[in-house]
Structure formats: structure tokens, C-alpha cells
């Protein structure tokens, strides 16, 4: 049955309405699709920008960054990570984490150790860690690691690696510098303490004999008792010689430190040197009732050395042993040959050496007891001089002691002469005593002497010594006065002090040598001075002096030198 016209109209209207609805829905869908596309493009741009920012951030950091997902697959990493682990291109391109681990694994000396560390990090995800890895090529890789989850769901991890090798080395160097600085400061403070102690000791050692000299000089001024006068003169002489010995020790140490010690090397019979040293200390041993014995091998053989310096060494060791050995005990000297060297041992039964001080016993300015209450006097230079002089002879010296109050032994080791040395058997050391006693009454009759010194006492002493032998002595207190006297008196010998105000002895002597002969330009001259170093002696000779004498001077030595320069070498009995 056909629909009626009215029904067809209704159907058409309904269809049209449905089509319009569908079309409207489609247009709305298309509009929403356009909006969604635009939103997606915006999000894409935003994401790309974010990724660019992240990439820039990753590349700007000095840490190596690795991002992995929850399965450990590599998502991204920065260039610093590549450089740090030295990754090959195929691994970087593939981004396969296992392959990456294998490559990194092979770079280390202990691969299993590295794999265990990686597994531990994956298993526990520690916030941070420090470790030291050693690569196969020997490189030490000190690393700081930090691991963070991507979010709370633990869907990935961000690994931060920092090579702290250089920083650790810098920290170690800084620490070493701090330790060195601290040690240097402690050493400087220690040396300052030693210097202060030495200066205090030096002051004490110089003032002690000076006190006796000045004290007895005042006593003798008012005394007319012959026995008291003789005793006072003996005390003054003994203490003056003690001061002279202190000065000589200081000069010897100065020469040693500056490397200016000169040895007169010759063939030396140690038996004679040892016996002479023993003879020189016998009065000291007798005063303390100490038995001084020796056991000397007569077949020990000769050595090559300076006999005067070797005797000085033995004298130092013997006086040191006697000084620290109580009354009534024994000191023994032993000479023996051991293989290709000779050993001289000085044994004492005294107070011994504390084990803590034993390594420092040969240090200069060091004393086991530097306090004001110490029993023994001295500067702490004797053993240091011994060590340096023996080393100059190619030998060595050592000390040993069982401990305090158990005695000590000092042993000198010297090489035996292996080659034949042609030496004059009558040769004498320039500083050695000849055994002849110079008569202080050696005639200087007719000898004119001009003595120049700014110290009145020194001028008077020279005039008294030389005048007692018949010399005609004029004195001057300055170089200017001396130059006027020189032209006037025409002396046979000129004696000049070096250390004078306004114009020193060196300058004066150079002026003298510029004078004509008839005005005294060729007068023989002696430098009598407290400047007693080897360089002072050399400078004096270069300035025009024929001889150099160090103060304090022995009267007999001064008389002999003046007589020699004046051509009066024969003694005339008084």
C-alpha cells in the first residue's frame, strides 16, 4: 500500500532533518579535528622546544648524563658521557644498553668488578656513590655517581657521572702542600729554638771564662802575694785559652759550612797521631783520676790525610769522653785494621747517650742537655766538627751507646792507603808545632816597628811584647795617623789591625803599597786581627800584607814573625 502524499512529506522532512543533523555533526567533528591538530602541533612544538632545552641542558653540564627506561634501555645521553666513557660510534647509534655496558666493561682492568657495581646500582639505586676504577690502560678513574628516578612510578633513571680524578689529585696535592708547610714551619721553629739555645749557650760559655779573667785581674791589681799572683795568672791564661778554643771551634764550623776547609794531605802514621792526642789530654784525665788506656795495632798501616786535623778530631773525641766520664773510671782508645780500612774507637764508661738523642749526636749546635742546669760546658760543636772533618778524609764516624749511664763508643772509619805515596819524611804540616821553643828574648835591637790599632790596650800589649825584646815601637790609633808616622819613622815592620773605624786595614795597606819605596811603600807588614777566617787571610795577602796573625796572639809567635820580616832570626841570650 503506497504511502499517502502526506506521509511522504513527513518521511522527506525526517530524512532531511537527519541529514542536516549528520552534516552538522560532521562539521563539528571536522572543527574539533582541526582544533585537535592545532593543539597537537602546538604540543609538538612545545615538546621539541622542551627537548631542545633538555638537550642543551645536558650538553652544558660537565657531568656525564645517561637516561634509561625502567628496563635499562638507553633513552638519551650527552656528549660528556660519550667522552668520559670513550664510547664507539656504533654503540651510540644503536643505543643498545647491553652493548653499551659491554663496551664500557672492556675498558676496565677488572670487568667483573665493574659489572657488580652496575648491578648493585640498578638493584639499590643509591642516591650517590664514590668509586675508583682502573682502566685496562692503567688510567685511574675516580668517579662520583648519582642516580635519580624519572618519577614516582620508577619508570626510568637519570644517571649522573662526574670524573673527579683531577679534583682528587688537586685535593691530595693541597693536602701534601699543607703537610709540607706544616713540617717546614715546625722545622723552622725547631731551628729557631736550637739557635736561641745555642746563642744562650755561647753567651754563657764566653762569659764564664771572661768572669774569671776580669775577676782575677781586679784581684791582681791590689795583690802583692806571689802565690796569689801566680795562681791568678794561671787562671787568667787558662780561661783565655778556653775562649780561644771556643773561637776556633766557631771558625772551624764556619769553614765547614762554607766548604772552605783545606786539608794538607800527606801520608800519615796514625799511631803517632793517636799517641800525641793521648798525651795532650793526660793532664785532664789525671785531674779526674780517669784511667786512659790504649790498644794500638802496630801493623795497622798508614792512611792519607791531614795529621793536624786528625789529631784535632781525636782530641775532640777524647776530651768529650773524659768530660762525660765520672771520676775513677776508664777511657780506652783502640786502633785496628778491619779489611781495607782502619777503625779508631774511643770507649768510655760514662753517662752514655739517650737512645732518643743518639741520631742527633753529630748535629751542630745540638746538646743532649741544653738547660741552664747542665753539668758540662761546651757549644755542641765538637762532634759536628769531628763528623765533617772525617768525611773530608773519605771516612765516616758513628756513635753507639747501650743507654744512659752505660757508656758510649765513638768509632772512626778511615780508608787505608792502597797506592804508594812519595812523601818527604821530614815534611811538616804548616800548622803543626815544630817542638822548638821560641825564646821570647829573641833580640829585636834596632828594629823599628809601627803598630796600628784603634784599641789602646792592643797597642800597649804589642809595644810591651816587642819592646821587651829591644824593638823601637811607635803606635798609631788610626790609618791617617799611621800614614803620617810611616813617612816620618821609616819602620822596618808594620803591624796593622784590620777592623778600624773610618778606614780599615785593607784600605790602609793598599795606600801604603802605592807609596814610593823611599816613603815606606815596600815595608814588610803583618795583619794582626780578630778577623781569622780563611777568606780574611786571603784578602789580607791580596791587600799587600806579608803575614796574617789571628788574635789572640802568642807573644812568642808575634816576636818570631817580626824577627823574620826584619831579618833577625838568630837568638841572643838575655
C-alpha positions as CSV (number, residue, x, y, z in Angstrom):
1,X,0.0,0.0,0.0
2,X,1.5,3.3,-1.1
3,X,2.1,6.0,1.4
4,X,-0.1,8.9,1.2
5,X,1.2,12.2,0.0
6,X,1.1,13.5,3.5
7,X,3.1,10.5,4.7
8,X,5.8,11.0,2.0
9,X,6.1,14.6,3.0
10,X,6.7,13.6,6.6
11,X,9.3,11.0,5.6
12,X,11.2,13.5,3.4
13,X,11.1,16.0,6.2
14,X,12.5,13.5,8.7
15,X,15.3,12.4,6.2
16,X,16.2,15.9,5.6
17,X,16.4,16.6,9.2
18,X,18.6,13.6,9.8
19,X,20.9,14.5,7.0
20,X,21.2,18.1,8.4
21,X,22.0,16.6,11.9
22,X,24.7,14.3,10.4
23,X,26.1,17.2,8.4
24,X,26.2,19.4,11.4
25,X,27.8,16.7,13.5
26,X,30.4,16.2,10.7
27,X,31.2,19.9,10.6
28,X,31.6,19.9,14.3
29,X,33.8,16.8,14.2
30,X,35.9,18.4,11.5
31,X,36.2,21.6,13.5
32,X,37.2,19.6,16.6
33,X,39.7,17.7,14.5
34,X,41.2,20.9,13.2
35,X,41.5,22.2,16.8
36,X,43.0,18.9,18.0
37,X,45.5,19.0,15.1
38,X,46.4,22.6,16.0
39,X,46.8,21.6,19.7
40,X,48.9,18.6,18.7
41,X,51.1,20.8,16.6
42,X,51.5,23.2,19.4
43,X,52.3,20.4,21.8
44,X,54.8,19.0,19.3
45,X,56.5,22.4,19.0
46,X,56.4,22.7,22.8
47,X,57.8,19.2,23.2
48,X,60.5,19.9,20.6
49,X,61.4,23.1,22.4
50,X,61.5,21.2,25.7
51,X,63.6,18.5,24.2
52,X,65.9,21.2,22.8
53,X,66.2,22.8,26.2
54,X,66.8,19.4,27.8
55,X,69.5,18.6,25.2
56,X,71.1,22.0,25.7
57,X,71.0,21.5,29.4
58,X,72.5,18.0,29.2
59,X,75.3,19.3,26.9
60,X,76.0,22.3,29.1
61,X,76.8,20.3,32.2
62,X,80.2,19.0,32.9
63,X,78.7,15.7,34.2
64,X,78.2,12.7,32.0
65,X,74.4,12.1,31.8
66,X,72.6,8.9,30.9
67,X,68.8,8.4,30.8
68,X,67.4,4.9,30.8
69,X,63.9,3.5,31.0
70,X,62.6,1.1,33.5
71,X,64.1,-1.9,31.6
72,X,67.5,-0.3,31.5
73,X,67.3,0.7,27.8
74,X,69.1,3.9,26.9
75,X,66.9,6.8,26.1
76,X,69.5,9.5,25.8
77,X,72.9,10.7,26.9
78,X,75.1,13.8,26.5
79,X,78.4,14.3,24.7
80,X,80.3,14.4,28.0
81,X,79.1,10.9,28.8
82,X,80.5,9.8,25.4
83,X,83.8,11.4,26.1
84,X,84.0,10.1,29.7
85,X,83.4,6.5,28.7
86,X,85.1,6.7,25.3
87,X,82.1,5.1,23.5
88,X,82.4,4.0,19.9
89,X,80.0,5.3,17.2
90,X,78.1,2.1,16.6
91,X,77.1,1.8,20.3
92,X,76.0,5.5,20.4
93,X,73.9,5.0,17.2
94,X,72.3,1.7,18.3
95,X,71.6,2.9,21.8
96,X,71.5,-0.7,23.0
97,X,72.3,-0.6,26.6
98,X,73.7,-4.1,26.9
99,X,76.1,-3.4,24.1
100,X,77.0,-0.1,25.8
101,X,77.7,-1.9,29.0
102,X,79.9,-4.5,27.2
103,X,82.0,-1.8,25.6
104,X,82.4,0.1,28.9
105,X,83.1,-3.2,30.6
106,X,86.1,-3.9,28.4
107,X,87.8,-0.6,29.3
108,X,88.4,-1.7,32.9
109,X,91.1,-3.8,34.3
110,X,88.6,-5.9,36.4
111,X,85.4,-6.2,34.3
112,X,83.6,-8.4,36.9
113,X,84.1,-5.6,39.5
114,X,82.6,-3.1,37.1
115,X,79.6,-5.3,36.3
116,X,79.0,-6.0,40.0
117,X,78.9,-2.2,40.6
118,X,76.5,-1.6,37.8
119,X,74.2,-4.4,39.0
120,X,74.4,-3.0,42.5
121,X,73.4,0.5,41.3
122,X,70.5,-1.0,39.3
123,X,69.4,-3.1,42.3
124,X,69.6,-0.5,45.0
125,X,69.6,2.9,43.2
126,X,71.8,4.6,45.8
127,X,71.4,8.4,45.8
128,X,75.2,8.9,45.3
129,X,78.4,7.0,45.4
130,X,82.2,7.4,45.1
131,X,84.4,4.8,43.5
132,X,87.8,4.4,42.0
133,X,88.1,2.3,38.8
134,X,91.3,1.3,37.0
135,X,91.1,1.1,33.2
136,X,92.9,-1.5,31.2
137,X,95.5,1.1,30.0
138,X,96.4,1.9,33.6
139,X,94.3,5.1,34.0
140,X,92.9,5.7,37.5
141,X,89.3,6.8,37.1
142,X,87.9,8.3,40.3
143,X,84.2,8.8,39.8
144,X,81.2,10.4,41.6
145,X,77.9,8.8,40.6
146,X,74.3,10.0,41.3
147,X,71.1,8.1,40.3
148,X,67.6,9.6,40.3
149,X,64.2,8.1,39.3
150,X,62.4,9.8,36.5
151,X,59.2,10.0,38.5
152,X,57.5,8.3,41.5
153,X,56.5,5.3,39.3
154,X,60.2,4.5,38.9
155,X,59.7,4.2,35.1
156,X,63.3,5.2,34.4
157,X,66.5,6.5,35.9
158,X,68.8,9.5,35.3
159,X,72.5,8.7,35.8
160,X,75.0,11.4,36.5
161,X,78.7,10.6,36.3
162,X,81.4,13.1,37.3
163,X,85.1,12.5,36.7
164,X,86.7,13.7,39.9
165,X,90.2,12.4,39.3
166,X,91.8,15.8,38.8
167,X,89.9,17.2,41.8
168,X,91.0,14.3,44.0
169,X,94.6,14.8,42.8
170,X,94.3,18.6,43.5
171,X,93.0,17.8,46.9
172,X,95.8,15.3,47.5
173,X,98.4,17.9,46.4
174,X,96.8,20.6,48.5
175,X,96.9,18.2,51.5
176,X,100.5,17.4,50.7
177,X,101.3,21.1,50.5
178,X,99.6,21.7,53.8
179,X,101.6,18.8,55.4
180,X,104.9,20.2,53.8
181,X,104.1,23.7,55.0
182,X,103.4,22.4,58.5
183,X,106.6,20.4,58.5
184,X,108.6,23.3,57.2
185,X,107.1,25.6,59.9
186,X,107.8,23.0,62.6
187,X,111.4,22.6,61.3
188,X,111.8,26.4,61.2
189,X,110.5,26.7,64.8
190,X,112.8,23.8,65.8
191,X,115.8,25.5,64.2
192,X,114.9,28.8,65.9
193,X,114.8,27.0,69.2
194,X,118.2,25.5,68.6
195,X,119.6,28.8,67.5
196,X,118.2,30.5,70.6
197,X,119.6,27.7,72.8
198,X,123.0,28.0,71.0
199,X,123.1,31.8,71.5
200,X,122.3,31.4,75.1
201,X,125.0,28.7,75.5
202,X,127.5,30.8,73.5
203,X,126.9,33.7,75.8
204,X,127.3,31.5,78.8
205,X,130.5,29.9,77.5
206,X,132.1,33.3,76.7
207,X,131.0,35.0,79.9
208,X,132.2,32.2,82.2
209,X,135.9,32.5,81.4
210,X,135.6,36.2,81.0
211,X,134.2,36.4,84.5
212,X,137.3,34.6,85.8
213,X,139.6,36.8,83.8
214,X,138.1,40.1,84.9
215,X,137.7,38.9,88.5
216,X,141.3,37.8,88.9
217,X,142.6,40.9,87.0
218,X,140.9,43.0,89.7
219,X,142.4,40.8,92.5
220,X,145.9,41.0,91.0
221,X,145.6,44.8,90.8
222,X,145.7,45.0,94.6
223,X,147.6,41.8,95.5
224,X,151.3,41.6,96.5
225,X,151.2,37.9,97.4
226,X,153.4,36.0,94.9
227,X,151.5,32.7,95.3
228,X,148.2,34.5,94.7
229,X,149.6,36.4,91.7
230,X,150.9,33.1,90.2
231,X,147.5,31.4,90.8
232,X,145.7,34.4,89.2
233,X,147.9,34.4,86.2
234,X,147.4,30.7,85.7
235,X,143.6,31.1,85.9
236,X,143.6,34.1,83.5
237,X,145.7,32.2,81.0
238,X,143.6,29.0,81.3
239,X,140.3,30.9,80.7
240,X,141.8,33.0,77.9
241,X,142.8,29.8,76.1
242,X,139.3,28.4,76.7
243,X,137.9,31.5,74.9
244,X,140.4,31.0,72.1
245,X,139.2,27.4,71.7
246,X,135.6,28.5,71.5
247,X,136.5,31.0,68.8
248,X,138.5,28.3,66.9
249,X,135.5,25.9,67.0
250,X,133.2,28.6,65.7
251,X,135.7,29.4,62.9
252,X,136.1,25.7,62.0
253,X,132.3,25.3,61.8
254,X,132.1,28.4,59.6
255,X,134.7,27.0,57.3
256,X,133.0,23.6,57.2
257,X,129.6,25.1,56.4
258,X,131.0,27.3,53.6
259,X,133.1,24.4,52.2
260,X,136.4,26.3,52.7
261,X,138.2,23.8,54.9
262,X,141.6,23.0,53.4
263,X,143.5,19.8,54.2
264,X,147.2,19.3,53.9
265,X,147.0,15.7,52.7
266,X,150.1,13.5,53.2
267,X,151.0,10.0,54.3
268,X,150.1,9.8,58.0
269,X,151.1,7.3,60.6
270,X,148.0,7.1,62.8
271,X,150.0,5.6,65.7
272,X,151.9,8.9,66.2
273,X,148.8,11.0,65.8
274,X,146.9,8.9,68.4
275,X,149.7,9.0,70.9
276,X,150.1,12.8,70.5
277,X,146.4,13.2,71.1
278,X,146.5,11.0,74.2
279,X,149.5,12.9,75.6
280,X,147.6,16.2,75.2
281,X,144.7,15.0,77.3
282,X,146.6,13.2,80.0
283,X,146.5,16.2,82.4
284,X,142.7,16.3,82.1
285,X,142.5,12.5,82.8
286,X,144.8,12.8,85.7
287,X,142.8,15.6,87.3
288,X,139.7,13.4,87.2
289,X,141.6,10.2,88.2
290,X,140.4,8.5,85.0
291,X,142.5,5.6,83.6
292,X,143.4,6.4,80.0
293,X,144.5,3.2,78.1
294,X,145.1,2.3,74.5
295,X,145.3,-0.8,72.4
296,X,147.0,0.1,69.1
297,X,147.8,-2.3,66.3
298,X,151.4,-1.5,65.2
299,X,150.7,-3.1,61.8
300,X,147.5,-1.1,61.1
301,X,149.2,0.7,58.1
302,X,149.3,4.3,57.0
303,X,146.5,6.5,55.7
304,X,146.3,9.6,53.5
305,X,145.2,12.6,55.5
306,X,145.9,15.8,57.3
307,X,147.7,14.9,60.5
308,X,146.8,18.2,62.3
309,X,143.1,17.8,61.5
310,X,143.1,14.1,62.5
311,X,144.8,15.0,65.8
312,X,142.1,17.7,66.3
313,X,139.4,15.0,65.7
314,X,140.9,12.6,68.3
315,X,141.4,15.4,70.8
316,X,137.7,16.3,70.5
317,X,136.6,12.7,71.0
318,X,139.0,12.2,73.9
319,X,138.1,15.4,75.7
320,X,134.4,14.6,75.1
321,X,134.8,11.1,76.6
322,X,136.7,12.5,79.6
323,X,134.2,15.2,80.1
324,X,131.3,12.8,80.5
325,X,133.1,10.0,82.4
326,X,132.8,10.1,86.2
327,X,135.9,10.3,88.4
328,X,137.8,7.0,88.8
329,X,136.5,5.2,85.7
330,X,138.2,4.4,82.4
331,X,138.6,5.7,78.8
332,X,140.1,3.4,76.2
333,X,141.4,4.1,72.6
334,X,141.6,1.2,70.2
335,X,143.2,1.2,66.7
336,X,142.7,-1.9,64.5
337,X,142.6,-2.8,60.8
338,X,139.3,-4.2,59.5
339,X,139.6,-5.4,55.9
340,X,140.5,-2.4,53.7
341,X,140.1,0.3,56.4
342,X,141.2,1.4,59.8
343,X,139.0,1.8,62.8
344,X,139.8,4.1,65.8
345,X,137.4,3.6,68.7
346,X,137.1,5.7,71.8
347,X,135.3,3.8,74.6
348,X,134.2,5.5,77.8
349,X,132.3,4.2,80.8
350,X,130.5,7.5,81.4
351,X,126.9,8.6,81.4
352,X,126.1,7.3,77.9
353,X,123.7,8.6,75.3
354,X,120.0,8.5,75.5
355,X,118.5,6.5,72.5
356,X,116.3,9.4,71.5
357,X,119.3,11.7,71.2
358,X,121.7,9.2,69.5
359,X,120.6,10.1,65.9
360,X,121.3,13.8,66.6
361,X,124.6,13.4,68.4
362,X,126.6,14.7,65.4
363,X,124.2,17.6,64.7
364,X,125.8,21.0,65.1
365,X,124.5,23.2,68.0
366,X,122.7,20.2,69.5
367,X,123.4,19.0,73.0
368,X,121.6,16.3,74.9
369,X,121.2,18.8,77.8
370,X,121.0,22.4,76.8
371,X,119.4,23.6,80.0
372,X,120.9,26.1,82.4
373,X,121.4,23.3,84.9
374,X,123.6,21.1,82.7
375,X,126.7,19.7,84.3
376,X,129.1,20.1,81.3
377,X,130.2,23.1,79.4
378,X,130.5,23.4,75.6
379,X,128.9,24.8,72.5
380,X,127.8,21.4,71.0
381,X,130.2,21.9,68.0
382,X,132.9,19.4,68.8
383,X,131.2,16.2,67.4
384,X,129.8,18.1,64.4
385,X,133.4,19.2,63.5
386,X,134.6,15.6,64.0
387,X,132.0,14.2,61.6
388,X,132.7,16.8,58.9
389,X,136.5,16.5,59.1
390,X,136.4,12.7,58.9
391,X,134.0,12.8,55.9
392,X,136.5,15.2,54.2
393,X,139.1,12.4,54.7
394,X,136.8,10.0,52.9
395,X,135.8,8.2,56.1
396,X,132.9,8.0,58.5
397,X,132.2,8.2,62.2
398,X,129.4,6.5,64.2
399,X,128.3,6.5,67.8
400,X,126.6,3.8,69.9
401,X,125.6,3.5,73.4
402,X,123.5,0.9,75.4
403,X,121.7,3.8,77.1
404,X,122.0,6.3,79.9
405,X,124.8,5.7,82.4
406,X,126.1,2.7,80.3
407,X,129.0,4.4,78.5
408,X,129.4,5.1,74.8
409,X,131.7,4.3,71.9
410,X,132.7,6.6,69.0
411,X,134.2,4.8,66.0
412,X,136.1,6.5,63.2
413,X,136.5,4.6,59.9
414,X,139.3,5.6,57.6
415,X,140.5,4.0,54.3
416,X,144.0,2.6,54.2
417,X,146.5,4.0,51.7
418,X,146.5,1.5,48.8
419,X,148.8,3.4,46.4
420,X,152.4,4.3,47.1
421,X,152.8,8.0,48.0
422,X,156.2,9.7,47.6
423,X,156.4,11.9,50.5
424,X,159.2,13.8,52.2
425,X,159.6,12.0,55.6
426,X,160.8,15.3,57.1
427,X,157.8,17.3,55.8
428,X,156.0,19.3,58.5
429,X,152.4,20.4,58.5
430,X,152.1,24.2,58.2
431,X,150.0,24.3,61.4
432,X,152.0,21.7,63.2
433,X,154.2,22.6,66.1
434,X,157.9,22.1,65.5
435,X,158.7,21.2,69.0
436,X,161.1,24.1,69.3
437,X,160.5,26.7,71.9
438,X,160.9,30.3,70.6
439,X,162.8,32.4,73.1
440,X,160.8,35.5,73.9
441,X,164.1,37.3,74.4
442,X,164.9,37.0,70.7
443,X,166.8,40.2,70.0
444,X,165.0,42.9,68.1
445,X,167.6,45.6,69.0
446,X,167.5,48.3,66.3
447,X,164.2,47.1,64.8
448,X,161.7,49.9,64.3
449,X,158.1,48.8,64.4
450,X,154.9,50.8,63.8
451,X,151.8,49.2,65.4
452,X,148.4,50.5,64.2
453,X,145.3,49.6,66.2
454,X,142.3,51.7,67.4
455,X,142.2,49.8,70.7
456,X,144.6,51.3,73.2
457,X,145.1,48.1,75.2
458,X,146.0,46.2,72.0
459,X,148.6,48.9,71.1
460,X,150.1,48.8,74.6
461,X,150.3,45.0,74.5
462,X,152.2,45.0,71.2
463,X,154.6,47.7,72.5
464,X,155.1,45.7,75.7
465,X,155.9,42.4,74.0
466,X,158.2,43.8,71.2
467,X,159.7,46.5,73.4
468,X,160.8,43.7,75.8
469,X,163.0,42.3,73.1
470,X,164.6,45.7,72.3
471,X,162.4,46.9,69.4
472,X,161.6,50.6,69.0
473,X,157.8,50.6,68.8
474,X,155.7,53.5,67.7
475,X,151.9,53.3,67.8
476,X,149.0,54.9,65.9
477,X,145.3,54.8,66.6
478,X,144.1,55.3,63.0
479,X,145.2,54.8,59.4
480,X,145.6,58.5,58.8
481,X,148.0,58.9,61.8
482,X,149.8,55.8,60.7
483,X,150.5,57.0,57.2
484,X,152.0,60.2,58.6
485,X,154.2,58.2,61.0
486,X,155.2,55.9,58.2
487,X,156.8,58.7,56.2
488,X,158.5,60.1,59.3
489,X,159.8,57.0,61.2
490,X,160.6,54.7,58.2
491,X,159.8,51.5,60.2
492,X,161.3,48.1,59.5
493,X,158.0,46.3,60.2
494,X,154.4,47.5,60.1
495,X,151.7,45.8,62.2
496,X,148.1,46.8,61.3
497,X,144.7,45.9,62.8
498,X,142.1,45.2,60.1
499,X,138.9,46.3,61.9
500,X,139.3,50.1,62.5
501,X,136.8,52.9,62.2
502,X,136.9,55.4,59.2
503,X,139.4,53.4,57.3
504,X,140.1,49.7,57.8
505,X,143.5,47.9,57.5
506,X,142.9,46.7,53.9
507,X,142.4,50.2,52.5
508,X,145.3,51.5,54.5
509,X,147.6,48.7,53.2
510,X,146.6,49.4,49.6
511,X,147.6,53.1,50.2
512,X,150.9,52.1,51.7
513,X,151.7,49.9,48.7
514,X,151.1,52.9,46.4
515,X,153.8,55.0,48.2
516,X,157.3,55.3,46.8
517,X,159.9,53.0,48.3
518,X,161.7,55.9,50.0
519,X,158.5,56.7,51.8
520,X,157.9,53.2,53.1
521,X,155.9,51.7,50.2
522,X,157.7,48.4,50.5
523,X,157.7,48.0,54.3
524,X,157.0,44.4,55.4
525,X,153.6,44.2,57.0
526,X,151.7,41.9,59.4
527,X,147.9,41.9,59.7
528,X,147.2,41.4,63.4
529,X,143.4,41.0,63.6
530,X,140.4,39.2,65.1
531,X,139.2,38.5,61.5
532,X,140.5,35.0,61.4
533,X,138.6,33.2,58.5
534,X,140.5,31.8,55.5
535,X,138.9,34.5,53.3
536,X,140.2,37.2,55.7
537,X,143.7,35.7,55.4
538,X,143.5,35.6,51.6
539,X,142.1,39.2,51.5
540,X,145.0,40.4,53.7
541,X,147.6,38.9,51.4
542,X,145.9,40.4,48.3
543,X,145.9,43.8,50.0
544,X,149.7,43.7,50.5
545,X,150.3,42.1,53.8
546,X,153.1,39.5,54.0
547,X,151.7,37.7,57.1
548,X,148.3,37.3,58.9
549,X,148.0,36.6,62.6
550,X,144.7,36.0,64.3
551,X,144.0,37.5,67.7
552,X,144.6,36.5,70.5
553,X,148.3,36.1,69.5
554,X,151.0,34.2,71.4
555,X,153.8,36.6,72.3
556,X,156.5,34.2,71.0
557,X,154.7,33.9,67.7
558,X,154.5,37.7,67.2
559,X,158.1,38.1,68.2
560,X,159.2,35.4,65.7
561,X,157.2,36.9,62.9
562,X,158.6,40.4,63.4
563,X,162.1,39.0,63.7
564,X,161.6,37.1,60.4
565,X,160.3,40.1,58.5
566,X,163.1,42.2,59.9
567,X,165.8,39.6,59.1
568,X,166.6,38.9,62.8
569,X,166.3,35.2,63.0
570,X,169.2,34.3,65.4
571,X,168.5,34.2,69.1
572,X,170.7,36.1,71.6
573,X,170.7,35.0,75.1
574,X,169.3,37.5,77.6
